[in-house]
């Protein structure tokens, strides 16, 4: 897998510039060929620059060298949030007018699903009977599943006995992320592993609440997916979350285990709060669309092409 990654970077730096020629290139995922100046690069986050300790050392070294040079070389830079824009400016010193924000969107498939579909997906994924709080993320350091599990351990005895914490996602790739040990797993926790994309909307829809207390996100798309499926959200209060969630979710420090536990309990016990967050979250999610993102990206590409 590592060899394939290196081969991919080699192709990007040697073959792709030849194919592009004098055209404008859009590089949509953080990296691109250094020799192409007529390039727009979309940066989703700068974790290798801000938190290399969360990554495989080889991956971190490569991207700490490569990403700033691509950003400085590109004709224009798109970031998926104002938070990431500010981190790009702080890490590279490029001119602010060279960086534009184009927010991610929510796929239209993420809508509240019927009770019948929710139950079918529950059976297929072997989710225990009862209600559940859902977390969706790969298992890697910044996602803070260790903190979430510690908070669950702290609060689980005070929660109804039919309530589970359900975690969907697999371990992050070792060539990218440092491995993380989750430690002892508290009771009433169910790990689903990989969940097919077509099951995610129903999985969100069936949850009592969605918990996503990541330490760092360039955007945080799962919180919007949950909101679009009419599921109340508990998330972090740092990085891009305040910008994305606005006032439509409960936010807490991802480093405050006791605070996370208290907010889980509050969400579980307060049905009026959940109802309010469901409505606010649904309206908030409608402000982010891929149609708007594509139109804004096309305008930027056209401006670079005309320059």
TAKA-V85758 format. One record per residue. N is the residue number from 1. SS is DSSP state (hx for helix, st for strand, lp for the rest). Layout:
N:SS ; N:SS
This chain:
1:lp ; 2:hx ; 3:hx ; 4:hx ; 5:hx ; 6:hx ; 7:hx ; 8:hx ; 9:hx ; 10:hx ; 11:hx ; 12:hx ; 13:hx ; 14:hx ; 15:hx ; 16:hx ; 17:hx ; 18:hx ; 19:hx ; 20:hx ; 21:lp ; 22:lp ; 23:lp ; 24:lp ; 25:st ; 26:st ; 27:st ; 28:lp ; 29:lp ; 30:lp ; 31:lp ; 32:lp ; 33:lp ; 34:lp ; 35:lp ; 36:lp ; 37:lp ; 38:lp ; 39:st ; 40:st ; 41:st ; 42:st ; 43:st ; 44:lp ; 45:lp ; 46:lp ; 47:hx ; 48:hx ; 49:hx ; 50:hx ; 51:lp ; 52:hx ; 53:hx ; 54:hx ; 55:st ; 56:lp ; 57:hx ; 58:hx ; 59:hx ; 60:hx ; 61:hx ; 62:hx ; 63:hx ; 64:hx ; 65:hx ; 66:hx ; 67:hx ; 68:hx ; 69:hx ; 70:hx ; 71:hx ; 72:hx ; 73:hx ; 74:lp ; 75:lp ; 76:st ; 77:st ; 78:st ; 79:st ; 80:lp ; 81:lp ; 82:hx ; 83:hx ; 84:hx ; 85:hx ; 86:hx ; 87:hx ; 88:hx ; 89:hx ; 90:hx ; 91:hx ; 92:hx ; 93:lp ; 94:lp ; 95:lp ; 96:hx ; 97:hx ; 98:hx ; 99:st ; 100:st ; 101:st ; 102:lp ; 103:lp ; 104:lp ; 105:lp ; 106:lp ; 107:lp ; 108:lp ; 109:lp ; 110:lp ; 111:lp ; 112:lp ; 113:lp ; 114:lp ; 115:hx ; 116:hx ; 117:hx ; 118:hx ; 119:hx ; 120:hx ; 121:hx ; 122:hx ; 123:hx ; 124:hx ; 125:hx ; 126:lp ; 127:lp ; 128:lp ; 129:lp ; 130:lp ; 131:st ; 132:st ; 133:st ; 134:st ; 135:st ; 136:st ; 137:lp ; 138:lp ; 139:st ; 140:lp ; 141:hx ; 142:hx ; 143:hx ; 144:lp ; 145:hx ; 146:hx ; 147:hx ; 148:hx ; 149:hx ; 150:hx ; 151:hx ; 152:hx ; 153:hx ; 154:hx ; 155:hx ; 156:hx ; 157:hx ; 158:hx ; 159:lp ; 160:lp ; 161:lp ; 162:lp ; 163:st ; 164:st ; 165:st ; 166:st ; 167:st ; 168:st ; 169:lp ; 170:lp ; 171:st ; 172:lp ; 173:lp ; 174:lp ; 175:lp ; 176:lp ; 177:st ; 178:lp ; 179:lp ; 180:lp ; 181:lp ; 182:lp ; 183:lp ; 184:lp ; 185:lp ; 186:lp ; 187:lp ; 188:lp ; 189:st ; 190:st ; 191:st ; 192:st ; 193:st ; 194:lp ; 195:lp ; 196:lp ; 197:hx ; 198:hx ; 199:hx ; 200:hx ; 201:hx ; 202:hx ; 203:hx ; 204:hx ; 205:hx ; 206:lp ; 207:lp ; 208:lp ; 209:st ; 210:st ; 211:st ; 212:st ; 213:lp ; 214:lp ; 215:lp ; 216:lp ; 217:lp ; 218:lp ; 219:lp ; 220:lp ; 221:hx ; 222:hx ; 223:hx ; 224:hx ; 225:hx ; 226:hx ; 227:hx ; 228:hx ; 229:lp ; 230:lp ; 231:lp ; 232:lp ; 233:st ; 234:st ; 235:st ; 236:st ; 237:lp ; 238:lp ; 239:lp ; 240:lp ; 241:hx ; 242:hx ; 243:hx ; 244:hx ; 245:hx ; 246:lp ; 247:lp ; 248:lp ; 249:lp ; 250:st ; 251:st ; 252:st ; 253:lp ; 254:lp ; 255:lp ; 256:lp ; 257:hx ; 258:hx ; 259:hx ; 260:hx ; 261:hx ; 262:hx ; 263:hx ; 264:hx ; 265:hx ; 266:hx ; 267:hx ; 268:hx ; 269:hx ; 270:lp ; 271:hx ; 272:hx ; 273:hx ; 274:hx ; 275:hx ; 276:hx ; 277:hx ; 278:hx ; 279:hx ; 280:hx ; 281:hx ; 282:hx ; 283:hx ; 284:hx ; 285:hx ; 286:lp ; 287:lp ; 288:lp ; 289:lp ; 290:hx ; 291:hx ; 292:hx ; 293:hx ; 294:hx ; 295:hx ; 296:hx ; 297:hx ; 298:hx ; 299:hx ; 300:hx ; 301:hx ; 302:hx ; 303:hx ; 304:hx ; 305:hx ; 306:hx ; 307:lp
